[in-house]
Structures are given as structure tokens and as C-alpha cells.
Amino acid sequence: MMAKLLKLRVLTPAGEVFVGRARSMVAPAWDGRVGILPGHAPFLTLLGEGPLALKTDSGDAREFGVSGGVMKVEANDVTVLADRVAG
């Protein structure tokens, strides 16, 4: 049986930065880092500044520098709307 994955979208006002599936991710919330795994409870937070790290469905590690914005988690669907993204 295949493990559930997160459907992840990382967006900025300029467009899509990453769209794909991930096994896990860690994001810089405004008050500290938050880890997200499949099955996470619905969650909405403001983003701070720092690394957004994820493990893709193939097991590769990816990292982006994000600054500001919001993140929404609902039913294994994660949307990151960041003011700025580098990497």
C-alpha cells in the first residue's frame, strides 16, 4: 500500500515556485518552525522568514528560503502563499 502524500503548492505573487507531492515539510511559521506530515489537522498560519524544507515523493530533499505570507493545510493539501521565495 502506498503511503499518503502531501499535495504541495508554493506560490508567490510572481507565480508558481513548486507544485508537486511531498512526504513531509517543515515551514517557518511566524512564531517558530512547524512540521507537516500527511494526515495533519487543518491548519492556517502566518509565515515568518527562513527555510521551507521538504522531502519529495521520490525522497529527494528540497529547500526554499521564504519570507512572509501564509500557509494553509487541509486534507493533505498544503498551499504556501509567500511574499518572497528564493532557491
Backbone as CSV, one residue per row, in Angstrom:
resi,resn,N_x,N_y,N_z,CA_x,CA_y,CA_z,C_x,C_y,C_z
1,MET,0.840,-1.177,0.000,0.000,0.000,0.000,0.890,1.247,0.000
2,MET,0.571,2.212,-0.841,1.349,3.435,-0.933,0.957,4.409,0.183
3,ALA,1.960,4.983,0.821,1.697,5.958,1.880,1.081,7.216,1.287
4,LYS,0.248,7.874,2.065,-0.329,9.134,1.596,0.765,10.187,1.492
5,LEU,0.556,11.102,0.593,1.499,12.184,0.369,0.779,13.516,0.508
6,LEU,1.552,14.559,0.723,1.017,15.916,0.721,0.986,16.427,-0.717
7,LYS,-0.067,17.121,-1.076,-0.089,17.871,-2.340,0.360,19.275,-1.971
8,LEU,1.493,19.693,-2.487,2.108,20.950,-2.070,2.202,21.932,-3.225
9,ARG,1.790,23.175,-2.939,1.958,24.276,-3.887,2.645,25.416,-3.149
10,VAL,3.746,25.897,-3.697,4.448,27.063,-3.170,4.300,28.158,-4.216
11,LEU,3.623,29.240,-3.835,3.288,30.316,-4.760,3.783,31.662,-4.247
12,THR,4.086,32.555,-5.177,4.391,33.947,-4.865,3.509,34.816,-5.757
13,PRO,3.493,36.116,-5.537,2.748,36.984,-6.447,3.232,36.859,-7.898
14,ALA,4.492,36.448,-8.093,5.044,36.312,-9.440,4.669,34.986,-10.109
15,GLY,4.178,34.002,-9.337,3.793,32.728,-9.942,4.158,31.525,-9.096
16,GLU,4.065,30.342,-9.711,4.352,29.084,-9.036,5.849,28.870,-8.888
17,VAL,6.275,28.446,-7.689,7.670,28.109,-7.432,7.841,26.594,-7.380
18,PHE,6.884,25.909,-6.762,6.924,24.450,-6.676,5.496,23.929,-6.632
19,VAL,5.229,22.917,-7.427,3.951,22.200,-7.384,4.288,20.723,-7.491
20,GLY,3.886,19.947,-6.491,4.188,18.529,-6.517,3.737,17.843,-5.249
21,ARG,4.226,16.636,-5.062,3.864,15.842,-3.896,5.069,15.738,-2.971
22,ALA,4.781,15.685,-1.673,5.853,15.618,-0.681,5.486,14.637,0.426
23,ARG,6.520,13.994,0.971,6.334,13.096,2.119,6.211,13.891,3.414
24,SER,6.930,15.010,3.481,6.923,15.845,4.685,7.444,17.227,4.342
25,MET,7.194,18.168,5.240,7.745,19.512,5.078,7.868,20.196,6.424
26,VAL,8.783,21.150,6.501,8.956,21.992,7.679,8.980,23.432,7.179
27,ALA,8.127,24.266,7.787,7.992,25.648,7.334,8.254,26.615,8.482
28,PRO,8.716,27.835,8.151,8.950,28.849,9.179,7.672,29.636,9.464
29,ALA,6.912,29.208,10.453,5.735,29.973,10.862,6.216,31.254,11.553
30,TRP,5.325,32.172,11.782,5.709,33.461,12.372,6.247,33.303,13.789
31,ASP,5.851,32.225,14.482,6.273,32.036,15.872,7.149,30.806,16.072
32,GLY,7.729,30.268,15.004,8.608,29.104,15.093,8.378,28.160,13.934
33,ARG,9.194,27.118,13.869,9.099,26.168,12.763,7.984,25.169,13.025
34,VAL,7.296,24.753,11.960,6.202,23.800,12.075,6.399,22.678,11.059
35,GLY,6.260,21.442,11.527,6.380,20.278,10.658,5.011,19.800,10.205
36,ILE,4.917,19.404,8.951,3.661,18.929,8.377,3.895,17.548,7.768
37,LEU,3.072,16.590,8.178,3.087,15.237,7.628,1.698,14.926,7.084
38,PRO,1.573,13.928,6.210,0.238,13.528,5.761,-0.657,13.224,6.965
39,GLY,-1.913,13.642,6.879,-2.860,13.446,7.967,-2.882,14.582,8.978
40,HIS,-2.095,15.641,8.739,-2.053,16.788,9.660,-3.444,17.409,9.770
41,ALA,-3.769,17.883,10.960,-5.043,18.577,11.184,-5.086,19.860,10.352
42,PRO,-6.279,20.330,10.006,-6.380,21.616,9.303,-5.639,22.701,10.088
43,PHE,-4.936,23.555,9.350,-4.014,24.485,9.994,-3.836,25.704,9.094
44,LEU,-3.800,26.875,9.700,-3.560,28.123,8.978,-2.599,28.953,9.806
45,THR,-1.524,29.449,9.197,-0.554,30.243,9.940,0.071,31.316,9.054
46,LEU,0.507,32.365,9.696,1.339,33.359,9.026,2.743,32.808,8.926
47,LEU,3.440,33.127,7.854,4.818,32.693,7.681,5.777,33.761,8.168
48,GLY,6.892,33.307,8.722,7.974,34.202,9.083,9.011,34.183,7.977
49,GLU,10.272,34.214,8.383,11.366,34.172,7.411,12.275,33.008,7.757
50,GLY,12.651,32.226,6.740,13.540,31.098,6.968,13.367,30.026,5.922
51,PRO,13.967,28.854,6.179,13.915,27.780,5.188,12.600,27.013,5.210
52,LEU,12.089,26.719,4.041,10.963,25.811,3.850,11.590,24.537,3.282
53,ALA,11.655,23.499,4.110,12.317,22.254,3.718,11.272,21.188,3.457
54,LEU,11.482,20.405,2.398,10.538,19.340,2.110,11.264,18.118,1.581
55,LYS,10.618,16.978,1.760,11.090,15.727,1.186,10.070,15.340,0.133
56,THR,10.495,15.275,-1.117,9.581,14.992,-2.220,9.112,13.541,-2.172
57,ASP,8.150,13.219,-3.012,7.623,11.854,-3.054,8.687,10.838,-3.444
58,SER,9.727,11.266,-4.162,10.817,10.362,-4.539,11.899,10.274,-3.462
59,GLY,11.752,11.068,-2.381,12.720,11.040,-1.286,13.787,12.108,-1.362
60,ASP,13.779,12.916,-2.421,14.762,13.999,-2.551,14.444,15.127,-1.575
61,ALA,15.476,15.756,-1.032,15.301,16.912,-0.155,15.360,18.176,-0.997
62,ARG,14.439,19.101,-0.733,14.417,20.413,-1.402,14.299,21.474,-0.325
63,GLU,14.858,22.628,-0.596,14.741,23.719,0.370,14.606,25.045,-0.364
64,PHE,13.717,25.879,0.145,13.485,27.215,-0.389,13.577,28.195,0.775
65,GLY,14.091,29.375,0.522,14.045,30.439,1.515,12.760,31.225,1.319
66,VAL,11.929,31.308,2.349,10.677,32.044,2.232,10.666,33.214,3.202
67,SER,9.872,34.204,2.870,9.741,35.379,3.716,8.329,35.926,3.598
68,GLY,7.599,35.896,4.709,6.256,36.457,4.760,5.233,35.645,3.998
69,GLY,3.969,35.876,4.308,2.878,35.210,3.623,2.061,34.354,4.580
70,VAL,1.359,33.368,4.015,0.516,32.469,4.799,0.673,31.039,4.284
71,MET,0.328,30.081,5.157,0.317,28.677,4.774,-0.987,28.063,5.265
72,LYS,-1.628,27.284,4.377,-2.871,26.598,4.723,-2.689,25.107,4.496
73,VAL,-3.118,24.313,5.489,-3.083,22.854,5.398,-4.505,22.355,5.570
74,GLU,-4.966,21.524,4.618,-6.309,20.962,4.710,-6.364,19.685,3.881
75,ALA,-6.672,18.567,4.532,-6.846,17.272,3.853,-5.643,16.911,2.971
76,ASN,-4.436,16.967,3.531,-3.187,16.655,2.821,-2.897,17.590,1.654
77,ASP,-3.570,18.716,1.602,-3.349,19.733,0.572,-2.727,20.944,1.263
78,VAL,-1.483,21.271,0.898,-0.753,22.376,1.531,-0.518,23.464,0.496
79,THR,-0.932,24.679,0.838,-0.688,25.827,-0.026,0.130,26.853,0.744
80,VAL,1.274,27.213,0.192,2.130,28.247,0.754,2.044,29.454,-0.172
81,LEU,1.511,30.555,0.352,1.446,31.817,-0.391,2.462,32.746,0.238
82,ALA,3.661,32.791,-0.327,4.761,33.539,0.253,4.956,34.873,-0.444
83,ASP,5.359,35.878,0.330,5.688,37.183,-0.251,6.918,37.056,-1.157
84,ARG,7.936,36.304,-0.664,9.168,36.093,-1.430,9.668,34.665,-1.231
85,VAL,10.225,34.090,-2.285,10.810,32.755,-2.223,12.119,32.775,-2.993
86,ALA,13.166,32.194,-2.391,14.463,32.064,-3.048,14.861,30.588,-3.065
87,GLY,15.504,30.169,-4.122,16.012,28.802,-4.163,15.186,27.925,-4.982
